[in-house]
Amino acid sequence: MSGNKTFTMIKPGAVRNGHIGAILAQINAAGFRIVALKYTKLSKEKAGEFYAVHKERPFYGELCDFMSSGPIVAAILEKDNAVEDFRTLIGATNPADAAEGTIRAKYATSIGENAVHGSDSDLNASIEGNFHFAGTEMF
């Protein structure tokens, strides 16, 4: 059975471009409830820890540089079938391939600066949420 929580980050480019409110509004309109929310900045080291799964990939260094380049908004979202529904809402990683109306189609500037992160599994949603939030910060 699919879980009811997922994790997301509004990435530095979308924050810089003033899209926090619009992205959160689209998330709410899609029926997600925000159970944790934090405006923060990742150090390069913390970005590296978060994206360690990509360490051997050629884009890893650029990804860590970008993710530590400015503030992010981290959030845990709740809804039935949360991971799958959120992945549909955000669209393809490459905004050129993202369906019209999805978050990445609307707010991403490139594949590398694709506006938002979304967990790809229930297990990763839990791991990623716990990376950013203490239990006392989830409601």
C-alpha positions in Angstrom: 0.0 0.0 0.0 1.3 3.5 -0.9 2.2 5.8 1.9 0.6 9.1 2.8 3.6 11.3 3.1 6.2 12.6 0.8 9.1 15.1 1.0 9.8 18.1 -1.3 12.2 21.0 -1.5 11.6 24.2 -3.5 15.1 24.6 -4.9 17.3 27.8 -4.8 16.5 28.9 -8.4 12.7 28.8 -7.8 13.2 30.6 -4.4 15.4 33.3 -6.1 12.8 33.7 -8.8 10.0 34.4 -6.3 8.0 31.2 -6.9 7.6 29.9 -3.3 4.0 31.2 -2.8 2.8 30.0 -6.2 4.4 26.5 -5.8 2.9 26.1 -2.3 -0.5 27.2 -3.6 -0.4 24.6 -6.3 0.6 22.0 -3.8 -2.3 22.9 -1.6 -4.7 23.1 -4.5 -3.7 19.5 -5.4 -5.0 18.3 -2.0 -1.7 18.0 -0.1 -1.5 19.0 3.5 1.7 20.6 4.7 2.8 18.8 7.9 6.3 20.4 8.1 7.8 23.4 6.5 11.2 25.1 6.8 12.9 28.0 5.0 16.6 27.1 5.3 19.9 26.9 3.4 22.0 23.8 2.8 25.7 23.9 3.2 27.6 22.3 0.3 28.4 19.4 2.8 24.7 18.9 3.7 23.7 19.1 0.0 26.4 16.4 -0.6 24.9 14.2 2.1 21.4 14.6 0.9 22.3 13.8 -2.7 24.9 11.1 -1.8 23.1 8.6 -4.0 24.3 10.6 -7.0 27.9 10.8 -5.8 29.3 8.9 -8.8 27.3 10.7 -11.4 28.9 13.5 -13.5 26.4 16.1 -12.4 26.9 15.6 -8.6 29.3 18.5 -8.0 27.2 20.9 -10.0 24.1 19.7 -8.2 25.7 20.3 -4.7 26.9 23.7 -5.8 23.4 24.7 -7.0 21.6 23.3 -4.0 23.9 25.2 -1.6 23.7 28.4 -3.7 20.8 29.9 -1.8 17.8 29.2 0.5 15.4 26.3 -0.1 12.0 25.5 1.3 11.8 22.0 2.7 8.4 20.4 3.3 6.7 17.2 4.3 3.4 16.7 2.5 0.5 14.4 3.4 -2.1 12.9 1.1 -3.2 9.4 0.2 -0.8 8.0 -2.4 1.5 11.0 -1.7 4.7 10.0 -3.5 3.0 9.1 -6.8 0.6 11.9 -6.8 3.3 14.5 -6.0 5.6 13.1 -8.8 2.7 13.6 -11.2 2.1 17.1 -9.9 5.7 18.2 -10.3 6.3 16.6 -13.8 9.3 15.2 -15.5 12.8 16.1 -14.2 13.5 17.8 -17.5 11.0 20.7 -17.7 11.0 20.4 -21.5 9.4 17.0 -21.0 7.1 18.0 -18.2 3.4 18.0 -18.8 1.7 21.4 -19.2 0.6 22.8 -15.9 3.0 20.8 -13.7 5.3 22.6 -11.3 8.4 21.9 -13.3 6.8 23.0 -16.6 5.7 26.3 -15.0 8.7 27.2 -12.8 11.9 25.3 -13.8 14.5 26.9 -15.9 16.5 23.8 -16.9 17.0 20.1 -16.0 19.6 21.1 -13.5 17.5 23.8 -12.0 14.1 22.0 -12.1 12.4 24.1 -9.4 11.5 21.2 -6.9 12.7 17.9 -5.5 10.2 15.2 -4.9 10.8 11.9 -3.2 10.8 8.8 -5.5 9.6 6.2 -3.0 7.9 5.9 0.3 11.2 4.8 1.9 13.1 7.8 0.5 10.3 10.2 1.5 10.8 9.0 5.1 14.6 9.2 4.9 14.6 12.6 3.3 11.9 14.1 5.6 13.9 12.9 8.6 17.1 14.4 7.1 15.5 17.9 7.3 13.1 17.7 10.2 13.1 16.6 13.8 10.0 14.7 15.0 8.9 17.8 17.0 8.8 19.8 13.7 6.2 17.6 12.0 2.5 18.2 12.8 
